Amino acid sequence: MKKDIPSKTFYGNIELSISPIDPVAWKLSMLFEAAHASSVRIENIAGKYGYSREHFYVIKKAYDTDGTKGLTNKPTGPKQITCELIQ
């Protein structure tokens, strides 16, 4: 996700702002927008949220598999390996 993307605000009975620094809400709002759109291409919706079309489908699969828990950002970088010294 790109850090320079502004928040999205939705209007209706309430006003709701979604910030890109909240990964679960951000990804879920992208999925809602895609579910609601019938003529807008997925790559255009994903681009508005700072994702590629390919990453959109990774996010959708994670949601389909694990719900909102699947939308949390996973830690990056090498995994720590603990070793015990055998004596």
C-alpha positions in Angstrom: 0.0 0.0 0.0 1.3 3.5 -0.8 1.7 5.8 2.2 0.9 9.0 0.3 -2.7 8.0 -0.5 -5.3 10.2 1.3 -8.1 8.8 3.5 -11.3 7.8 1.9 -14.5 9.3 3.2 -17.9 7.7 2.7 -21.2 9.7 3.1 -24.7 8.5 3.7 -26.6 8.4 7.0 -23.2 8.9 8.7 -19.8 10.1 7.5 -17.1 7.5 7.8 -13.4 8.2 7.1 -11.1 5.2 6.4 -7.3 5.8 6.8 -4.7 3.9 4.8 -2.8 3.3 8.1 -5.6 1.0 9.3 -4.9 -2.0 7.1 -7.9 -4.1 7.9 -10.4 -1.2 7.4 -8.5 0.0 4.3 -8.6 -3.4 2.6 -12.1 -4.1 3.6 -13.4 -0.8 2.1 -11.6 -1.7 -1.1 -13.4 -5.1 -1.2 -16.7 -3.4 -0.4 -16.2 -0.9 -3.2 -15.3 -3.7 -5.7 -18.4 -5.7 -4.6 -20.6 -2.6 -5.1 -19.1 -1.6 -8.5 -20.5 -3.3 -11.6 -18.7 -1.5 -14.4 -15.4 -0.3 -12.9 -12.4 -2.6 -13.5 -10.8 -4.2 -10.5 -7.4 -2.8 -11.5 -8.8 0.7 -11.3 -10.3 0.1 -7.8 -7.2 -1.6 -6.6 -5.1 1.3 -7.9 -7.1 3.9 -5.9 -6.1 2.0 -2.8 -2.5 1.6 -3.8 -2.6 -2.1 -4.8 -2.1 -3.9 -8.0 -4.9 -6.1 -9.5 -2.9 -9.2 -8.6 -2.5 -8.1 -5.0 -6.3 -7.3 -4.9 -7.0 -11.0 -5.5 -4.5 -12.0 -2.8 -6.4 -9.8 -0.4 -9.8 -11.1 -1.6 -8.6 -14.7 -1.2 -7.3 -13.9 2.4 -10.7 -12.5 3.2 -12.6 -15.4 1.7 -10.4 -17.8 3.7 -10.1 -16.0 7.1 -12.5 -13.1 7.1 -11.2 -9.8 8.5 -8.4 -11.7 10.4 -7.0 -12.5 6.9 -6.7 -8.8 6.2 -4.1 -8.0 8.9 -0.6 -7.2 7.7 1.8 -10.0 8.2 5.3 -9.3 9.6 8.0 -9.0 7.0 11.6 -9.9 7.1 13.5 -12.9 8.2 12.1 -15.2 10.8 14.0 -15.5 14.0 15.4 -18.9 14.7 16.1 -19.9 18.2 18.8 -22.4 18.8 19.7 -24.1 22.0 23.2 -25.1 22.6 23.4 -28.9 23.1 26.0 -29.9 25.6 
